[in-house]
Amino acid sequence: MAASLADRPSSPRTRRPAIGINPLAEQGTSRSDRPQAGVLALAPLGSCPDGLAAAARRFLPPTAMGKAMAEDTHLQRPAPMALPPLPPVPDTTGQENGAASVELARFRSELSELRSRMSEHRTDLSEFRTSLSQHRTDLSEHRTDLSGERTEMSMRRTGMSIQRTRMSADRTLMSVQRTSLSLIGFGFTLYQTFDKLHDMGTIRSSAAPRNFGAALIVLGILLLVGGISRHLQFAFQLRHVRAELKEAGLVHGEMDYPVSLTLITSILLLAIGVLAITGIVFHIEVFGA
């Protein structure tokens, strides 16, 4: 037994480089083709689909493990150690002291070599676990980096969403502006047309159409006032929300919040409508004779 243990060459322990586990290694394989229990096989990236392999190479962290995976290297868990039976305890009854000491020393040597082999195997397993732990640490750091990038993208999207909401409010005010312009323009045209026909003696009375035209102008003015007030209220609320998000660090707030040209145009149109209804009520030639 001692000779068999002594003659068996012990494999030198070399520290294995840390390497990443490819989660795509077992995709597309049957149960019989998969590695047996106790063996962790890492398939090279070349055996993965082209798109997945490219994505994996793109997002791997620039560490030793990522480089090892890119070079299609393999890492296997140390095979389970087949433990031989313990050598029998020698019977030194009736032997001389010298012979008994030699027999017991040989027995202790066999036990020591067995313990050494078991220690080497445990060391290999520890190195393997260390490599896996290092890889998990690198993956965690990589996920943290990706989370930071996703947070940055979310902040950018939130800022752009605020700007899109502001432009949507401008478009809503433009639709109110178009409707009000149509009412004011049609009412003023209707009033002036029938007023001129009455002045030329073409028609006897123009009170009804002129009143209808004036009512359209008033309706357009009221609609425009409501649209402007609602736009200002929403703009102030949006600015307040943007300031809160910027203070909380959820958006950068680097883009300017410009003055709405649509709002300025609506205010000018409101002034024109007020001048038109003033000229009709007080018979003033606001826009010329």
C-alpha positions as CSV (number, residue, x, y, z in Angstrom):
1,M,0.0,0.0,0.0
2,A,2.8,2.3,0.8
3,A,4.5,1.6,-2.5
4,S,1.3,2.3,-4.4
5,L,0.9,5.6,-2.7
6,A,4.5,6.5,-3.2
7,D,4.6,5.5,-6.9
8,R,1.5,7.5,-7.7
9,P,2.6,10.9,-9.2
10,S,1.0,13.8,-7.6
11,S,-0.2,16.5,-10.0
12,P,1.5,19.8,-9.4
13,R,-0.9,22.5,-8.2
14,T,-0.9,25.5,-10.5
15,R,-3.1,28.5,-9.8
16,R,-5.8,28.7,-12.4
17,P,-6.5,32.1,-13.9
18,A,-9.9,33.6,-13.0
19,I,-12.3,33.2,-15.8
20,G,-16.0,33.9,-16.4
21,I,-18.7,31.3,-16.8
22,N,-20.6,31.5,-20.0
23,P,-24.4,31.2,-19.2
24,L,-25.0,30.1,-22.8
25,A,-22.9,27.0,-22.5
26,E,-25.8,24.6,-22.1
27,Q,-28.3,26.2,-24.5
28,G,-29.2,23.9,-27.3
29,T,-27.8,20.8,-25.7
30,S,-29.7,17.7,-24.5
31,R,-29.5,16.4,-21.0
32,S,-27.2,13.6,-22.0
33,D,-24.8,16.1,-23.7
34,R,-24.5,18.3,-20.6
35,P,-21.6,17.9,-18.2
36,Q,-22.0,15.5,-15.4
37,A,-22.4,16.6,-11.8
38,G,-19.3,18.0,-10.3
39,V,-17.9,19.3,-13.6
40,L,-18.5,22.9,-14.6
41,A,-17.9,23.2,-18.4
42,L,-17.6,26.6,-20.0
43,A,-18.4,26.7,-23.6
44,P,-16.4,29.2,-25.8
45,L,-18.1,32.2,-27.1
46,G,-17.6,31.0,-30.6
47,S,-20.1,28.3,-30.1
48,C,-22.8,30.8,-29.2
49,P,-25.1,32.5,-31.8
50,D,-23.4,35.3,-33.6
51,G,-25.7,38.0,-32.2
52,L,-25.4,36.7,-28.6
53,A,-21.7,36.3,-28.8
54,A,-21.2,39.8,-30.2
55,A,-23.4,41.2,-27.4
56,A,-21.5,39.2,-24.8
57,R,-18.1,40.5,-26.1
58,R,-19.5,44.0,-26.2
59,F,-20.8,44.2,-22.6
60,L,-18.0,42.1,-20.9
61,P,-16.0,44.1,-18.4
62,P,-12.4,44.7,-19.4
63,T,-10.9,42.4,-16.9
64,A,-8.8,39.3,-17.0
65,M,-11.9,37.1,-16.9
66,G,-13.5,38.9,-19.8
67,K,-10.3,38.6,-21.8
68,A,-10.1,34.9,-21.0
69,M,-13.7,34.3,-22.2
70,A,-13.0,36.3,-25.4
71,E,-10.0,33.9,-26.1
72,D,-12.4,30.9,-25.8
73,T,-10.6,29.3,-22.9
74,H,-12.1,26.6,-20.6
75,L,-12.2,26.0,-16.9
76,Q,-13.2,22.8,-15.3
77,R,-13.9,22.1,-11.7
78,P,-11.4,19.7,-10.2
79,A,-12.6,16.1,-10.5
80,P,-13.8,14.4,-7.3
81,M,-10.9,12.6,-5.6
82,A,-11.2,8.9,-5.4
83,L,-10.2,8.1,-1.8
84,P,-8.3,4.8,-1.4
85,P,-9.0,2.7,1.7
86,L,-7.0,3.5,4.8
87,P,-4.0,1.3,5.3
88,P,-4.4,-1.3,8.0
89,V,-2.8,-0.6,11.4
90,P,0.3,-2.8,11.6
91,D,0.4,-5.5,14.3
92,T,3.7,-5.0,16.2
93,T,3.0,-7.6,18.8
94,G,6.0,-9.8,19.5
95,Q,8.3,-7.6,17.3
96,E,11.5,-5.9,18.5
97,N,11.4,-2.3,19.2
98,G,13.4,-1.3,16.1
99,A,11.2,-3.3,13.7
100,A,8.0,-2.1,15.4
101,S,9.2,1.5,15.1
102,V,10.0,1.1,11.4
103,E,6.6,-0.5,10.8
104,L,4.7,2.3,12.6
105,A,6.8,5.0,10.8
106,R,5.9,3.5,7.4
107,F,2.2,3.5,8.5
108,R,2.5,7.2,9.5
109,S,4.1,8.1,6.2
110,E,1.2,6.5,4.3
111,L,-1.3,8.5,6.3
112,S,0.7,11.7,5.8
113,E,0.8,11.2,2.1
114,L,-2.9,10.6,2.0
115,R,-3.5,13.7,4.0
116,S,-1.2,15.7,1.6
117,R,-3.2,14.5,-1.4
118,M,-6.5,15.5,0.2
119,S,-5.0,18.9,1.2
120,E,-3.9,19.5,-2.4
121,H,-7.4,18.6,-3.7
122,R,-9.0,21.0,-1.1
123,T,-6.6,23.7,-2.2
124,D,-7.6,23.2,-5.9
125,L,-11.2,23.5,-4.9
126,S,-10.5,26.6,-2.9
127,E,-8.7,28.2,-5.9
128,F,-11.7,27.3,-8.1
129,R,-14.1,28.9,-5.7
130,T,-11.9,31.9,-5.5
131,S,-12.0,32.3,-9.3
132,L,-15.7,32.0,-9.3
133,S,-16.0,34.6,-6.5
134,Q,-13.8,36.9,-8.4
135,H,-15.9,36.5,-11.5
136,R,-19.1,37.2,-9.5
137,T,-17.5,40.3,-8.1
138,D,-16.6,41.5,-11.6
139,L,-20.1,40.8,-12.8
140,S,-21.5,42.8,-9.9
141,E,-19.3,45.7,-10.7
142,H,-20.3,45.5,-14.3
143,R,-24.0,45.4,-13.4
144,T,-23.4,48.5,-11.2
145,D,-21.8,50.3,-14.1
146,L,-24.8,49.4,-16.3
147,S,-27.2,50.6,-13.6
148,G,-25.4,53.9,-13.5
149,E,-25.7,54.2,-17.3
150,R,-29.4,53.3,-17.2
151,T,-29.9,55.9,-14.5
152,E,-28.2,58.5,-16.6
153,M,-30.4,57.5,-19.6
154,S,-33.5,57.7,-17.5
155,M,-32.6,61.2,-16.3
156,R,-32.1,62.3,-19.9
157,R,-35.4,60.8,-21.0
158,T,-37.2,62.5,-18.2
159,G,-35.7,65.9,-19.2
160,M,-36.7,65.3,-22.8
161,S,-40.2,64.3,-21.7
162,I,-40.6,67.6,-19.9
163,Q,-39.6,69.5,-23.1
164,R,-42.1,67.3,-25.2
165,T,-44.8,68.1,-22.7
166,R,-44.1,71.8,-23.0
167,M,-44.3,71.6,-26.8
168,S,-47.5,69.7,-26.5
169,A,-49.0,72.6,-24.4
170,D,-47.8,75.0,-27.2
171,R,-49.6,72.9,-29.8
172,T,-52.8,72.9,-27.7
173,L,-52.7,76.7,-27.4
174,M,-52.1,76.9,-31.2
175,S,-55.3,74.9,-31.8
176,V,-57.2,77.3,-29.5
177,Q,-55.6,80.2,-31.3
178,R,-56.7,79.0,-34.7
179,T,-60.3,78.5,-33.5
180,S,-60.4,82.0,-31.9
181,L,-58.9,83.6,-35.0
182,S,-61.5,82.0,-37.2
183,L,-64.3,83.3,-34.9
184,I,-62.9,86.8,-34.6
185,G,-62.1,87.0,-38.3
186,F,-65.5,85.7,-39.5
187,G,-67.4,87.8,-37.0
188,F,-65.5,91.0,-38.0
189,T,-66.0,90.3,-41.7
190,L,-69.7,89.6,-41.2
191,Y,-70.2,92.8,-39.2
192,Q,-68.3,95.0,-41.7
193,T,-70.0,93.5,-44.7
194,F,-73.6,94.1,-43.5
195,D,-72.6,97.5,-42.1
196,K,-71.3,98.7,-45.5
197,L,-74.4,97.3,-47.3
198,H,-76.6,99.3,-44.9
199,D,-74.6,102.4,-45.5
200,M,-75.0,102.1,-49.3
201,G,-78.8,101.5,-48.9
202,T,-78.7,98.0,-50.3
203,I,-80.5,96.6,-47.2
204,R,-82.9,98.3,-44.8
205,S,-81.6,96.9,-41.5
206,S,-78.4,95.2,-40.6
207,A,-78.8,95.0,-36.8
208,A,-79.2,91.2,-36.7
209,P,-76.2,90.2,-38.8
210,R,-74.0,92.8,-37.1
211,N,-75.0,91.6,-33.7
212,F,-74.3,88.1,-34.8
213,G,-70.8,89.1,-36.0
214,A,-70.1,90.9,-32.7
215,A,-71.2,87.9,-30.8
216,L,-68.7,85.7,-32.8
217,I,-65.9,88.2,-32.0
218,V,-66.8,88.1,-28.3
219,L,-66.9,84.3,-28.3
220,G,-63.5,84.2,-30.0
221,I,-62.1,86.6,-27.4
222,L,-63.5,84.5,-24.5
223,L,-62.1,81.3,-26.0
224,L,-58.7,82.9,-26.4
225,V,-58.7,84.2,-22.8
226,G,-59.5,80.8,-21.5
227,G,-56.8,79.1,-23.6
228,I,-54.1,81.6,-22.5
229,S,-55.0,81.3,-18.8
230,R,-55.0,77.5,-19.0
231,H,-51.7,77.6,-20.8
232,L,-50.1,79.9,-18.2
233,Q,-51.4,77.7,-15.3
234,F,-50.0,74.5,-16.9
235,A,-46.7,76.2,-17.7
236,F,-46.2,77.3,-14.1
237,Q,-47.0,73.9,-12.8
238,L,-44.6,72.3,-15.3
239,R,-41.8,74.7,-14.3
240,H,-42.4,73.9,-10.6
241,V,-42.3,70.1,-11.3
242,R,-39.1,70.6,-13.3
243,A,-37.5,72.6,-10.5
244,E,-38.4,69.9,-7.9
245,L,-36.9,67.1,-10.1
246,K,-33.7,69.2,-10.7
247,E,-33.4,69.8,-7.0
248,A,-33.8,66.1,-6.2
249,G,-31.2,65.2,-8.8
250,L,-33.6,63.3,-11.0
251,V,-33.0,65.5,-14.1
252,H,-30.0,67.6,-15.2
253,G,-32.0,70.6,-16.2
254,E,-29.3,71.7,-18.6
255,M,-31.7,72.8,-21.4
256,D,-33.2,76.2,-21.2
257,Y,-36.9,76.7,-20.7
258,P,-37.7,79.2,-23.5
259,V,-40.5,81.7,-23.7
260,S,-43.4,80.4,-25.7
261,L,-43.8,82.3,-29.0
262,T,-47.2,80.8,-29.3
263,L,-48.2,82.5,-26.1
264,I,-46.9,85.8,-27.4
265,T,-48.9,85.4,-30.6
266,S,-52.0,84.6,-28.7
267,I,-51.7,87.7,-26.6
268,L,-51.3,89.8,-29.7
269,L,-54.3,88.2,-31.3
270,L,-56.3,88.8,-28.1
271,A,-55.4,92.5,-28.3
272,I,-56.5,92.6,-32.0
273,G,-59.8,91.0,-31.0
274,V,-60.4,93.5,-28.2
275,L,-59.7,96.4,-30.5
276,A,-62.2,94.9,-33.0
277,I,-65.0,94.6,-30.5
278,T,-64.2,98.0,-29.1
279,G,-64.5,99.6,-32.6
280,I,-67.8,97.8,-33.1
281,V,-69.3,98.8,-29.8
282,F,-68.2,102.5,-29.8
283,H,-68.3,102.9,-33.6
284,I,-64.6,103.7,-33.8
285,E,-62.6,103.1,-36.9
286,V,-59.8,101.3,-35.3
287,F,-58.3,99.8,-38.4
288,G,-59.0,102.8,-40.7
289,A,-62.0,104.1,-42.5
